[in-house]
Amino acid sequence: MEGIEAIIEPVRQIAAIGGPVVVVLMAVAVITLAVALYKIWQFWISAVGRHTALTQAVVFWDAGDRAGARHALDRSNSYLVPVVDMAMSAPSDGLARLQAEAETRFARLESGFRFLDSVAQLAPLLGLFGTVLGMIEAFQSLQNAGAQVDPSILAGGIWVALLTTAVGLVVAMPTALVLSWLEGRMEAERVIADKAILTILHPKGAAPAVEADMEPVHG
């Protein structure tokens, strides 16, 4: 119970100073941090950006070395290995089918991006909303003071009101940076996947088709 109370008490103090909007922003910040850390972990275990062996497999395939391509592909931990393997095993599946398989894997990696984007856009607005509420409360206190106006009343209300905007920006700016980095990685992944698929479907080292010589038929 003491441990729980030690956690709840700071939240109560923050709520008393900044109001419920700050509490909401803090909860959003915790969830956002959890999502961001999960996405970074997901990118790591999927070997996003680490396609050395896969790239070597594509180069070998393009040069006509099928055995070398398979050996290099077996050493890759990239999440794109099933797509490249499908292209090598059944090139007749076509470009659209292979791109759809790649997009399915991209969709898994991009899950959560919309939430991060929403936080980056709405956190400042939520902070501004808290500021407006705080300013309304400050001016109400000033009005209730009547002729005995104390400047500290207005000043105190204003800094508390602006606190919510500051918290909203603190939540939004790192979220926008993380989202921008994640989206940049995914753009690079799409380029790598498209190049690998097209290279495998149309390798330079493919053996040219040899037409059988037609001998004239002598009757």
Backbone as a chain_set.jsonl record, in Angstrom:
{"seq": "MEGIEAIIEPVRQIAAIGGPVVVVLMAVAVITLAVALYKIWQFWISAVGRHTALTQAVVFWDAGDRAGARHALDRSNSYLVPVVDMAMSAPSDGLARLQAEAETRFARLESGFRFLDSVAQLAPLLGLFGTVLGMIEAFQSLQNAGAQVDPSILAGGIWVALLTTAVGLVVAMPTALVLSWLEGRMEAERVIADKAILTILHPKGAAPAVEADMEPVHG", "coords": {"N": [[0.826, -1.206, 0.0], [1.985, 1.205, 0.722], [3.756, 1.616, -1.362], [2.039, 2.017, -3.534], [0.722, 4.31, -2.675], [2.863, 6.053, -2.682], [3.174, 6.428, -5.373], [0.742, 7.489, -6.175], [0.521, 9.901, -4.759], [2.366, 11.927, -5.866], [1.047, 12.27, -8.307], [-1.348, 13.341, -7.476], [-0.451, 15.787, -6.5], [0.501, 16.987, -8.839], [-1.871, 17.109, -10.272], [-3.233, 18.894, -8.645], [-1.782, 21.188, -9.066], [-1.477, 21.591, -11.914], [-3.904, 20.75, -12.897], [-6.56, 18.612, -14.225], [-6.021, 18.285, -16.951], [-3.249, 18.206, -17.255], [-2.743, 15.807, -15.957], [-3.991, 14.023, -17.71], [-2.363, 14.441, -19.961], [0.054, 13.469, -18.97], [-0.585, 10.76, -18.655], [-1.015, 10.105, -21.327], [1.567, 10.54, -22.241], [2.983, 8.46, -20.991], [1.815, 6.193, -22.198], [2.491, 6.729, -24.853], [5.291, 6.612, -24.738], [5.586, 3.903, -24.148], [4.557, 2.755, -26.517], [6.381, 3.767, -28.419], [8.817, 2.614, -27.547], [8.15, -0.064, -27.921], [7.875, -0.155, -30.717], [10.485, 0.415, -31.546], [11.778, -1.828, -30.496], [10.452, -3.798, -32.004], [11.306, -3.141, -34.59], [13.975, -3.77, -34.278], [14.076, -6.591, -33.761], [13.048, -7.43, -36.156], [15.031, -6.893, -37.863], [15.216, -4.489, -39.256], [16.653, -2.359, -41.573], [18.969, -3.818, -41.541], [20.166, -5.497, -43.816], [22.272, -6.858, -45.03], [23.101, -9.526, -45.741], [20.832, -10.294, -47.19], [20.883, -8.438, -49.272], [23.252, -9.24, -50.517], [22.412, -11.729, -51.408], [20.577, -10.995, -53.374], [22.282, -9.703, -55.159], [23.919, -11.859, -55.965], [21.987, -13.441, -57.204], [21.245, -11.77, -59.284], [23.553, -11.873, -60.74], [23.461, -14.393, -61.718], [24.216, -16.469, -60.097], [22.775, -18.833, -58.607], [23.028, -20.704, -56.494], [24.79, -19.388, -54.728], [23.164, -17.216, -54.107], [21.068, -18.428, -52.702], [22.455, -19.44, -50.507], [23.378, -17.085, -49.279], [20.927, -15.93, -48.663], [19.949, -17.672, -46.746], [21.451, -16.95, -44.575], [20.44, -14.568, -43.736], [18.617, -12.505, -41.463], [16.506, -10.919, -41.965], [13.187, -9.581, -42.085], [12.195, -9.599, -44.589], [12.965, -11.863, -45.865], [11.113, -14.09, -46.394], [9.629, -12.973, -48.524], [11.549, -12.501, -50.53], [12.45, -15.105, -50.846], [10.127, -16.269, -51.851], [9.994, -14.942, -54.294], [12.272, -15.934, -55.533], [11.683, -18.648, -55.608], [9.246, -18.914, -56.925], [8.998, -17.169, -59.392], [7.001, -16.703, -61.166], [4.836, -15.797, -59.823], [4.509, -13.081, -60.011], [4.827, -9.458, -60.062], [2.894, -7.887, -58.672], [1.777, -9.649, -56.758], [4.018, -10.252, -55.154], [4.714, -7.697, -54.21], [2.434, -7.196, -52.723], [2.742, -9.093, -50.693], [5.015, -8.042, -49.463], [3.991, -5.576, -48.596], [2.192, -6.433, -46.681], [3.88, -7.166, -44.613], [5.075, -4.709, -44.135], [2.895, -3.339, -43.134], [2.552, -4.486, -40.618], [4.807, -3.551, -39.299], [4.298, -0.852, -39.365], [2.158, -0.493, -37.717], [0.652, 1.324, -35.151], [1.72, 3.729, -35.858], [-0.217, 5.606, -36.527], [-1.331, 6.227, -34.069], [0.863, 7.48, -32.78], [1.137, 9.661, -34.482], [-1.297, 10.956, -34.006], [-0.976, 11.686, -31.325], [1.196, 13.464, -31.549], [-0.028, 15.536, -32.894], [-2.304, 16.237, -31.384], [-1.568, 16.595, -28.712], [-0.365, 19.233, -28.227], [-2.674, 20.766, -28.698], [-4.362, 19.846, -26.713], [-2.923, 20.712, -24.502], [-3.146, 23.478, -24.944], [-5.866, 23.745, -24.614], [-6.073, 23.242, -21.883], [-4.712, 25.481, -20.993], [-6.441, 27.551, -21.749], [-8.637, 26.972, -20.112], [-7.404, 27.378, -17.64], [-6.803, 30.108, -17.787], [-9.353, 31.185, -17.863], [-10.221, 30.495, -15.303], [-8.373, 31.988, -13.83], [-9.056, 34.653, -14.439], [-11.621, 34.679, -13.46], [-11.094, 34.468, -10.732], [-9.82, 36.882, -10.4], [-11.908, 38.611, -10.934], [-13.623, 38.01, -8.828], [-12.154, 39.0, -6.762], [-12.676, 41.648, -6.75], [-12.46, 45.068, -5.855], [-10.169, 44.843, -4.401], [-7.67, 44.014, -5.777], [-5.187, 41.658, -6.309], [-2.151, 41.395, -7.762], [-0.687, 39.049, -7.709], [-2.514, 37.029, -7.737], [-3.506, 36.938, -10.365], [-1.079, 36.521, -11.744], [-0.228, 34.056, -10.68], [-2.299, 32.399, -11.556], [-1.937, 32.569, -14.304], [0.623, 31.414, -14.819], [0.192, 28.818, -13.997], [-1.753, 28.096, -15.803], [-0.35, 28.262, -18.242], [1.348, 26.192, -17.876], [0.158, 23.8, -18.731], [0.218, 24.023, -21.52], [2.981, 23.947, -21.936], [3.557, 21.346, -21.039], [2.089, 19.882, -22.905], [3.537, 20.474, -25.255], [5.978, 19.342, -24.581], [5.308, 16.662, -24.61], [4.502, 16.337, -27.272], [6.649, 17.073, -29.05], [8.972, 15.225, -28.827], [7.582, 12.935, -29.603], [6.858, 13.51, -32.256], [9.408, 13.578, -33.412], [10.327, 10.919, -33.045], [8.382, 9.546, -34.537], [8.877, 10.611, -37.091], [11.426, 9.562, -37.574], [10.878, 6.79, -37.573], [9.106, 6.618, -39.762], [10.816, 7.419, -41.794], [12.608, 5.269, -41.816], [10.902, 3.254, -42.733], [10.298, 4.136, -45.311], [12.779, 3.799, -46.534], [12.909, 1.031, -46.315], [10.924, 0.186, -48.079], [12.026, 0.943, -50.522], [14.25, -0.764, -50.635], [12.961, -3.26, -50.663], [11.421, -3.131, -53.063], [13.464, -2.885, -54.967], [14.811, -5.33, -54.587], [12.822, -7.215, -55.285], [12.24, -6.551, -57.989], [14.76, -6.939, -59.126], [15.148, -9.685, -58.791], [13.052, -10.734, -60.284], [13.741, -9.832, -62.8], [16.568, -10.553, -63.601], [19.941, -9.648, -64.486], [21.714, -11.613, -65.097], [20.314, -13.692, -66.19], [19.797, -16.608, -68.096], [19.741, -16.375, -71.571], [16.972, -17.04, -73.653], [17.088, -19.78, -75.834], [16.474, -20.377, -79.096], [15.388, -23.175, -80.901], [17.07, -24.403, -83.711], [15.587, -24.326, -86.839], [15.315, -26.807, -89.05], [15.103, -27.159, -92.505], [12.494, -28.976, -93.962], [12.822, -31.715, -95.999], [11.173, -32.992, -98.598]], "CA": [[0.0, 0.0, 0.0], [2.845, 2.385, 0.764], [4.302, 1.827, -2.705], [0.976, 2.601, -4.364], [0.497, 5.675, -2.198], [3.999, 6.863, -3.131], [2.963, 6.747, -6.787], [-0.467, 8.299, -6.321], [0.691, 11.219, -4.162], [2.872, 12.911, -6.839], [-0.002, 12.53, -9.305], [-2.294, 14.263, -6.842], [0.169, 17.111, -6.446], [0.517, 17.532, -10.193], [-3.261, 17.445, -10.607], [-3.603, 20.089, -7.894], [-1.106, 22.357, -9.645], [-1.77, 21.773, -13.335], [-5.266, 20.391, -13.233], [-6.766, 17.293, -14.846], [-5.444, 18.226, -18.301], [-1.863, 17.759, -17.11], [-2.798, 14.376, -15.625], [-4.283, 13.323, -18.967], [-1.166, 14.507, -20.793], [1.042, 12.553, -18.414], [-1.0, 9.401, -19.004], [-0.736, 9.955, -22.76], [3.026, 10.45, -22.393], [3.399, 7.107, -20.596], [1.383, 5.27, -23.259], [3.292, 7.021, -26.045], [6.628, 6.062, -24.503], [5.492, 2.445, -24.281], [4.398, 2.442, -27.941], [7.642, 4.072, -29.107], [9.793, 1.579, -27.192], [7.735, -1.307, -28.582], [8.181, -0.07, -32.149], [11.94, 0.29, -31.695], [12.083, -3.255, -30.275], [9.936, -4.54, -33.154], [12.219, -2.88, -35.71], [15.237, -4.452, -34.011], [13.954, -8.037, -33.956], [12.747, -7.657, -37.577], [16.254, -6.56, -38.603], [14.975, -3.348, -40.138], [17.889, -1.65, -41.884], [20.107, -4.736, -41.533], [19.873, -6.386, -44.937], [23.525, -7.129, -45.732], [23.046, -10.853, -46.358], [19.76, -10.292, -48.189], [21.377, -7.687, -50.431], [24.206, -10.108, -51.197], [21.642, -12.756, -52.116], [20.02, -10.378, -54.58], [23.401, -9.469, -56.082], [24.288, -13.161, -56.53], [20.915, -13.849, -58.119], [21.33, -10.912, -60.466], [24.714, -12.32, -61.518], [23.215, -15.738, -62.2], [24.707, -17.451, -59.13], [21.604, -19.223, -57.828], [23.452, -21.356, -55.259], [25.306, -18.343, -53.843], [22.029, -16.413, -53.654], [20.357, -19.196, -51.678], [23.298, -19.52, -49.324], [23.345, -15.772, -48.625], [19.581, -15.7, -48.135], [19.805, -18.473, -45.528], [22.155, -16.273, -43.482], [19.778, -13.299, -43.431], [17.564, -12.472, -40.437], [15.563, -9.871, -42.352], [11.781, -9.955, -42.206], [11.885, -9.67, -46.019], [13.436, -13.14, -46.405], [10.047, -14.871, -47.039], [9.236, -12.359, -49.793], [12.62, -12.764, -51.491], [12.425, -16.541, -51.109], [8.988, -16.513, -52.732], [10.349, -14.447, -55.627], [13.246, -16.86, -56.118], [11.092, -19.977, -55.789], [8.134, -18.874, -57.881], [8.956, -15.845, -60.025], [5.782, -16.553, -61.967], [3.781, -15.173, -59.009], [4.301, -11.746, -60.524], [5.223, -8.311, -59.249], [1.807, -7.437, -57.793], [1.658, -10.59, -55.638], [5.173, -10.096, -54.277], [4.582, -6.408, -53.544], [1.38, -7.335, -51.71], [3.344, -9.808, -49.56], [5.893, -7.093, -48.767], [3.164, -4.574, -47.931], [1.633, -7.055, -45.487], [4.91, -7.073, -43.568], [5.226, -3.287, -43.809], [1.736, -2.937, -42.321], [2.808, -4.889, -39.233], [5.807, -2.645, -38.739], [3.745, 0.504, -39.283], [1.069, -0.42, -36.738], [0.983, 2.258, -34.073], [2.135, 5.027, -36.399], [-1.345, 6.547, -36.481], [-1.449, 6.69, -32.683], [1.937, 8.441, -32.545], [0.814, 10.875, -35.235], [-2.384, 11.634, -33.295], [-0.413, 12.306, -30.121], [2.015, 14.605, -31.965], [-0.893, 16.637, -33.323], [-3.333, 16.614, -30.412], [-1.017, 16.964, -27.395], [-0.323, 20.698, -28.066], [-4.036, 21.304, -28.617], [-4.865, 19.533, -25.378], [-2.263, 21.655, -23.593], [-3.755, 24.798, -25.144], [-7.185, 23.691, -23.994], [-5.851, 23.42, -20.443], [-4.33, 26.88, -20.77], [-7.658, 28.368, -21.841], [-9.402, 26.746, -18.887], [-6.691, 28.028, -16.545], [-6.963, 31.561, -17.909], [-10.729, 31.502, -17.449], [-10.254, 30.421, -13.843], [-7.59, 33.104, -13.28], [-9.821, 35.9, -14.562], [-12.738, 34.595, -12.524], [-10.547, 34.795, -9.411], [-9.56, 38.32, -10.414], [-13.199, 39.287, -10.839], [-14.154, 37.805, -7.482], [-11.39, 39.82, -5.817], [-13.296, 42.977, -6.72], [-11.563, 46.223, -5.818], [-8.913, 44.447, -3.768], [-6.985, 43.192, -6.777], [-3.823, 41.251, -5.968], [-1.511, 40.935, -9.009], [-0.181, 37.686, -7.581], [-3.595, 36.108, -8.09], [-3.502, 36.796, -11.82], [0.193, 35.939, -12.172], [-0.238, 32.642, -10.329], [-3.223, 31.694, -12.443], [-1.397, 32.518, -15.662], [1.712, 30.441, -14.961], [-0.391, 27.485, -13.902], [-2.441, 27.846, -17.07], [0.648, 28.026, -19.287], [2.01, 24.915, -17.603], [-0.438, 22.743, -19.546], [0.755, 24.158, -22.872], [4.361, 23.464, -21.903], [3.525, 19.881, -20.944], [1.634, 19.388, -24.207], [4.653, 20.557, -26.208], [6.997, 18.357, -24.169], [4.835, 15.351, -25.069], [4.344, 16.288, -28.724], [7.88, 17.216, -29.834], [9.693, 13.956, -28.978], [6.751, 11.993, -30.355], [7.0, 13.839, -33.674], [10.754, 13.178, -33.851], [10.363, 9.459, -33.141], [7.545, 9.152, -35.668], [9.593, 10.97, -38.32], [12.513, 8.587, -37.764], [10.276, 5.512, -37.939], [8.588, 6.715, -41.127], [11.968, 7.444, -42.687], [13.108, 3.9, -41.945], [9.986, 2.474, -43.556], [10.477, 4.553, -46.703], [13.978, 3.117, -47.006], [12.601, -0.4, -46.434], [10.159, -0.014, -49.312], [12.966, 1.04, -51.643], [15.04, -1.996, -50.642], [12.094, -4.366, -51.064], [11.094, -2.992, -54.489], [14.658, -3.184, -55.757], [15.079, -6.769, -54.503], [11.814, -7.954, -56.051], [12.426, -6.301, -59.423], [16.017, -7.554, -59.558], [14.967, -11.13, -58.863], [12.155, -11.039, -61.396], [14.401, -9.499, -64.07], [18.015, -10.531, -63.355], [20.808, -9.432, -65.644], [22.442, -12.839, -65.39], [19.427, -14.766, -66.628], [20.223, -17.236, -69.347], [18.84, -16.018, -72.662], [16.233, -18.148, -74.254], [17.708, -20.236, -77.076], [15.473, -20.951, -79.976], [15.883, -24.318, -81.658], [17.252, -24.163, -85.154], [14.59, -25.015, -87.64], [15.872, -27.425, -90.25], [14.099, -27.293, -93.568], [12.0, -30.344, -94.169], [12.945, -32.1, -97.412], [10.223, -34.039, -98.964]], "C": [[0.86, 1.256, 0.0], [3.425, 2.692, -0.609], [3.284, 2.474, -3.625], [0.729, 4.051, -3.972], [1.623, 6.599, -2.64], [3.87, 7.246, -4.591], [1.79, 7.711, -6.953], [-0.25, 9.726, -5.822], [1.286, 12.245, -5.13], [1.843, 13.259, -7.903], [-1.029, 13.499, -8.744], [-1.73, 15.686, -6.807], [0.184, 17.774, -7.824], [-0.885, 17.947, -10.618], [-3.697, 18.709, -9.893], [-2.987, 21.333, -8.501], [-1.566, 22.62, -11.074], [-3.171, 21.422, -13.745], [-5.351, 19.048, -13.942], [-6.158, 17.171, -16.239], [-4.006, 17.74, -18.244], [-1.812, 16.272, -16.783], [-3.06, 13.554, -16.886], [-3.056, 13.301, -19.867], [-0.071, 13.572, -20.275], [0.696, 11.102, -18.724], [-0.724, 9.122, -20.478], [0.76, 9.796, -23.0], [3.526, 9.058, -22.04], [3.037, 6.099, -21.675], [2.231, 5.467, -24.514], [4.702, 6.465, -25.911], [6.625, 4.548, -24.674], [5.377, 2.034, -25.75], [5.706, 2.665, -28.692], [8.703, 3.015, -28.813], [9.445, 0.243, -27.841], [8.085, -1.292, -30.066], [9.684, -0.203, -32.38], [12.365, -1.159, -31.497], [11.632, -4.098, -31.464], [10.832, -4.351, -34.381], [13.516, -3.667, -35.519], [15.127, -5.952, -34.291], [13.607, -8.373, -35.41], [13.933, -7.35, -38.471], [16.006, -5.455, -39.635], [16.287, -2.584, -40.318], [19.118, -2.53, -41.881], [19.865, -5.822, -42.58], [21.134, -6.761, -45.717], [23.47, -8.473, -46.457], [21.975, -10.914, -47.436], [20.196, -9.551, -49.452], [22.391, -8.502, -51.215], [23.491, -11.203, -51.984], [21.068, -12.211, -53.419], [21.112, -10.136, -55.613], [23.823, -10.771, -56.746], [23.252, -13.626, -57.545], [20.983, -13.044, -59.414], [22.482, -11.326, -61.368], [24.552, -13.735, -62.057], [23.695, -16.828, -61.276], [23.557, -17.837, -58.198], [21.996, -19.863, -56.493], [23.98, -20.333, -54.252], [24.195, -17.477, -53.283], [21.278, -17.129, -52.543], [21.161, -19.259, -50.382], [23.282, -18.19, -48.555], [21.987, -15.504, -47.993], [19.367, -16.48, -46.842], [20.478, -17.818, -44.328], [21.467, -15.0, -43.027], [18.707, -13.477, -42.358], [16.469, -11.467, -40.777], [14.142, -10.421, -42.443], [11.35, -10.067, -43.662], [12.33, -10.99, -46.646], [12.303, -13.953, -47.04], [9.623, -14.298, -48.39], [10.275, -12.656, -50.873], [12.653, -14.247, -51.848], [11.279, -16.899, -52.046], [9.305, -16.076, -54.153], [11.329, -15.392, -56.317], [12.626, -18.21, -56.445], [10.018, -19.987, -56.862], [8.044, -17.494, -58.508], [7.711, -15.619, -60.865], [4.642, -15.929, -61.176], [3.516, -13.736, -59.437], [4.617, -10.653, -59.525], [4.149, -7.921, -58.25], [1.68, -8.34, -56.575], [2.807, -10.395, -54.652], [5.128, -8.763, -53.532], [3.507, -6.449, -52.475], [1.91, -8.07, -50.483], [4.252, -8.877, -48.758], [5.076, -6.067, -48.001], [2.508, -5.132, -46.675], [2.608, -6.962, -44.322], [5.166, -5.618, -43.182], [4.098, -2.823, -42.889], [1.936, -3.321, -40.862], [3.791, -3.932, -38.569], [5.249, -1.234, -38.536], [2.564, 0.61, -38.325], [1.513, 0.445, -35.56], [1.414, 3.618, -34.563], [1.012, 6.05, -36.293], [-1.538, 7.091, -35.076], [-0.378, 7.737, -32.387], [1.661, 9.752, -33.273], [-0.294, 11.661, -34.537], [-1.877, 12.342, -32.046], [0.389, 13.553, -30.499], [1.157, 15.804, -32.35], [-1.815, 17.145, -32.219], [-2.774, 17.046, -29.062], [-0.89, 18.485, -27.231], [-1.711, 21.314, -27.951], [-4.649, 21.025, -27.251], [-4.223, 20.442, -24.339], [-2.839, 23.053, -23.705], [-5.146, 24.857, -24.528], [-7.076, 23.883, -22.481], [-5.474, 24.849, -20.103], [-5.552, 27.792, -20.797], [-8.501, 28.206, -20.576], [-8.739, 27.44, -17.699], [-6.828, 29.536, -16.584], [-8.366, 31.986, -17.497], [-10.829, 31.51, -15.92], [-9.504, 31.584, -13.205], [-8.381, 34.398, -13.335], [-11.071, 35.87, -13.682], [-12.288, 34.947, -11.109], [-10.283, 36.289, -9.305], [-10.862, 39.103, -10.274], [-13.769, 39.175, -9.428], [-13.411, 38.643, -6.439], [-11.948, 41.229, -5.723], [-12.258, 44.082, -6.736], [-10.21, 45.867, -5.206], [-8.156, 43.477, -4.681], [-5.557, 42.925, -6.322], [-3.172, 40.723, -7.245], [-1.011, 39.503, -8.92], [-1.249, 36.656, -7.933], [-3.592, 35.837, -9.586], [-2.225, 36.121, -12.309], [0.24, 34.438, -11.874], [-1.135, 31.835, -11.238], [-2.663, 31.546, -13.843], [-0.3, 31.465, -15.781], [1.214, 29.01, -14.829], [-1.086, 27.117, -15.208], [-1.45, 27.525, -18.179], [1.393, 26.711, -19.087], [1.451, 23.807, -18.481], [0.054, 22.805, -20.991], [2.176, 23.63, -22.945], [4.406, 21.94, -21.856], [3.083, 19.275, -22.27], [2.737, 19.406, -25.253], [5.743, 19.543, -25.874], [6.594, 16.956, -24.62], [4.887, 15.263, -26.592], [5.675, 16.278, -29.475], [8.696, 15.93, -29.926], [8.903, 12.919, -29.775], [6.871, 12.235, -31.848], [8.362, 13.416, -34.207], [10.844, 11.666, -34.021], [9.558, 8.979, -34.341], [8.238, 9.457, -36.989], [10.711, 9.974, -38.615], [11.956, 7.238, -38.21], [9.76, 5.526, -39.373], [9.722, 6.761, -42.139], [12.554, 6.063, -42.887], [12.214, 3.078, -42.858], [10.063, 2.875, -45.021], [11.699, 3.87, -47.308], [13.72, 1.62, -47.195], [11.828, -0.688, -47.717], [11.061, 0.049, -50.541], [13.77, -0.252, -51.764], [14.193, -3.168, -51.144], [11.769, -4.306, -52.555], [12.287, -3.351, -55.364], [14.946, -4.676, -55.758], [14.109, -7.563, -55.363], [12.032, -7.785, -57.552], [13.703, -6.949, -59.943], [15.866, -9.061, -59.706], [14.069, -11.514, -60.037], [12.82, -10.802, -62.749], [15.909, -9.422, -63.871], [18.81, -10.313, -64.635], [21.499, -10.718, -66.064], [21.565, -13.985, -65.818], [19.892, -15.318, -67.955], [19.253, -16.876, -70.448], [18.174, -17.244, -73.246], [16.853, -18.491, -75.596], [16.653, -20.921, -77.921], [16.099, -22.102, -80.761], [15.96, -23.982, -83.126], [16.237, -24.977, -85.942], [15.232, -25.513, -88.92], [14.789, -27.525, -91.32], [13.738, -28.757, -93.778], [12.056, -30.657, -95.654], [11.976, -33.228, -97.689], [10.771, -34.829, -100.074]], "O": [[0.517, 2.251, -0.638], [3.575, 3.854, -0.988], [3.616, 3.368, -4.404], [0.549, 4.913, -4.832], [1.394, 7.772, -2.937], [4.397, 8.277, -5.011], [1.841, 8.632, -7.768], [-0.785, 10.668, -6.406], [0.757, 13.354, -5.216], [1.768, 14.403, -8.351], [-1.522, 14.375, -9.455], [-2.444, 16.657, -7.054], [-0.085, 18.968, -7.954], [-1.075, 18.993, -11.239], [-4.443, 19.514, -10.451], [-3.583, 22.41, -8.463], [-1.991, 23.726, -11.406], [-3.592, 21.766, -14.85], [-4.329, 18.422, -14.225], [-5.815, 16.068, -16.666], [-3.583, 16.95, -19.089], [-0.938, 15.556, -17.273], [-2.43, 12.519, -17.104], [-2.739, 12.274, -20.467], [0.647, 12.957, -21.064], [1.583, 10.302, -19.022], [-0.258, 8.04, -20.837], [1.178, 9.016, -23.856], [4.405, 8.529, -22.72], [3.851, 5.248, -22.031], [2.638, 4.5, -25.157], [5.246, 5.908, -26.864], [7.54, 3.978, -25.266], [6.022, 1.078, -26.18], [6.096, 1.837, -29.515], [9.407, 2.57, -29.72], [10.333, -0.497, -28.264], [8.54, -2.298, -30.61], [10.104, -0.872, -33.323], [13.209, -1.667, -32.235], [12.344, -5.009, -31.886], [11.082, -5.302, -35.121], [14.087, -4.172, -36.486], [15.977, -6.522, -34.975], [13.852, -9.496, -35.85], [13.863, -7.52, -39.688], [16.532, -5.5, -40.747], [16.944, -2.213, -39.345], [20.212, -2.054, -42.185], [19.416, -6.923, -42.26], [21.075, -6.96, -46.93], [23.761, -8.548, -47.651], [22.186, -11.522, -48.486], [19.91, -9.989, -50.567], [22.396, -8.465, -52.446], [23.907, -11.562, -53.086], [21.077, -12.894, -54.443], [20.895, -10.34, -56.808], [24.062, -10.801, -57.953], [23.596, -14.14, -58.609], [20.8, -13.586, -60.503], [22.423, -11.164, -62.587], [25.42, -14.223, -62.781], [23.6, -18.007, -61.619], [23.385, -17.243, -57.134], [21.364, -19.594, -55.472], [23.659, -20.401, -53.066], [24.256, -17.047, -52.131], [20.893, -16.508, -51.553], [20.603, -19.144, -49.291], [23.185, -18.179, -47.328], [21.904, -14.918, -46.914], [18.678, -16.004, -45.939], [20.115, -18.099, -43.186], [21.872, -14.406, -42.027], [17.984, -14.473, -42.347], [15.597, -11.199, -39.95], [13.927, -11.571, -42.827], [10.265, -10.572, -43.949], [12.097, -11.216, -47.834], [12.494, -14.473, -48.14], [9.293, -15.054, -49.304], [9.925, -13.019, -51.996], [12.858, -14.608, -53.007], [11.439, -17.736, -52.935], [8.932, -16.753, -55.111], [11.239, -15.626, -57.522], [12.991, -18.844, -57.435], [9.893, -20.95, -57.619], [7.129, -16.73, -58.203], [7.398, -14.487, -61.234], [3.609, -15.57, -61.742], [2.412, -13.227, -59.243], [4.669, -10.88, -58.316], [4.46, -7.65, -57.09], [1.493, -7.846, -55.463], [2.586, -10.377, -53.441], [5.467, -8.705, -52.35], [3.646, -5.811, -51.432], [1.569, -7.715, -49.354], [4.259, -8.914, -47.527], [5.424, -5.72, -46.872], [2.289, -4.4, -45.71], [2.209, -6.71, -43.185], [5.446, -5.329, -42.019], [4.314, -2.02, -41.982], [1.54, -2.578, -39.965], [3.617, -3.554, -37.411], [5.683, -0.512, -37.638], [2.022, 1.7, -38.139], [2.623, 0.298, -35.049], [1.474, 4.569, -33.783], [1.256, 7.221, -36.003], [-1.866, 8.264, -34.896], [-0.681, 8.778, -31.803], [1.922, 10.83, -32.739], [-0.243, 12.89, -34.48], [-2.295, 13.459, -31.743], [0.274, 14.586, -29.839], [1.561, 16.951, -32.158], [-2.078, 18.344, -32.128], [-3.433, 17.79, -28.336], [-1.274, 19.0, -26.181], [-1.911, 22.269, -27.2], [-5.366, 21.86, -26.699], [-4.888, 20.893, -23.406], [-3.007, 23.744, -22.7], [-5.555, 25.885, -23.989], [-7.878, 24.593, -21.875], [-5.862, 25.372, -19.059], [-5.682, 28.694, -19.97], [-9.014, 29.185, -20.035], [-9.42, 28.021, -16.854], [-6.954, 30.179, -15.542], [-8.546, 33.022, -16.858], [-11.434, 32.402, -15.326], [-9.924, 32.111, -12.175], [-8.376, 35.165, -12.373], [-11.527, 36.913, -13.213], [-12.998, 35.634, -10.374], [-10.494, 36.891, -8.252], [-10.916, 40.123, -9.586], [-14.33, 40.135, -8.9], [-13.951, 38.96, -5.379], [-11.722, 41.926, -4.734], [-11.306, 44.052, -7.515], [-9.213, 46.535, -5.477], [-8.025, 42.289, -4.387], [-4.813, 43.849, -5.992], [-3.603, 39.694, -7.765], [-0.918, 38.813, -9.936], [-0.935, 35.549, -8.372], [-3.665, 34.691, -10.03], [-2.272, 35.254, -13.181], [0.689, 33.647, -12.703], [-0.789, 30.727, -11.647], [-2.879, 30.528, -14.501], [-0.288, 30.698, -16.744], [1.743, 28.099, -15.465], [-1.015, 25.975, -15.662], [-1.682, 26.613, -18.972], [1.996, 26.183, -20.021], [2.209, 22.949, -18.934], [0.282, 21.77, -21.617], [2.541, 22.945, -23.9], [5.204, 21.318, -22.556], [3.638, 18.268, -22.71], [2.865, 18.472, -26.044], [6.354, 18.958, -26.768], [7.455, 16.15, -24.974], [5.274, 14.232, -27.142], [5.816, 15.539, -30.449], [9.09, 15.562, -31.032], [9.475, 12.128, -30.525], [6.975, 11.287, -32.626], [8.46, 12.943, -35.339], [11.373, 11.181, -35.021], [10.005, 8.101, -35.079], [8.19, 8.644, -37.913], [10.92, 9.589, -39.765], [12.499, 6.613, -39.121], [9.952, 4.563, -40.116], [9.601, 6.202, -43.229], [12.954, 5.712, -43.997], [12.707, 2.291, -43.667], [9.906, 2.022, -45.894], [11.664, 3.417, -48.453], [14.249, 1.011, -48.125], [12.064, -1.707, -48.366], [10.874, -0.711, -51.492], [13.952, -0.773, -52.864], [14.655, -3.971, -51.954], [11.835, -5.327, -53.241], [12.142, -4.035, -56.377], [15.287, -5.24, -56.798], [14.513, -8.474, -56.086], [12.01, -8.763, -58.299], [13.734, -7.452, -61.066], [16.401, -9.649, -60.646], [14.313, -12.519, -60.704], [12.508, -11.481, -63.727], [16.482, -8.336, -63.961], [18.407, -10.736, -65.718], [21.832, -10.9, -67.235], [22.004, -15.135, -65.817], [20.33, -14.573, -68.832], [18.046, -17.052, -70.28], [18.753, -18.329, -73.314], [17.115, -17.603, -76.407], [16.032, -21.903, -77.514], [17.231, -21.99, -81.231], [15.06, -23.372, -83.704], [16.067, -26.175, -85.717], [15.643, -24.723, -89.77], [13.669, -27.944, -91.029], [14.595, -29.641, -93.767], [11.435, -29.977, -96.471], [12.005, -34.281, -97.052], [10.127, -35.768, -100.541]]}, "num_chains": 1, "name": "protein.A"}
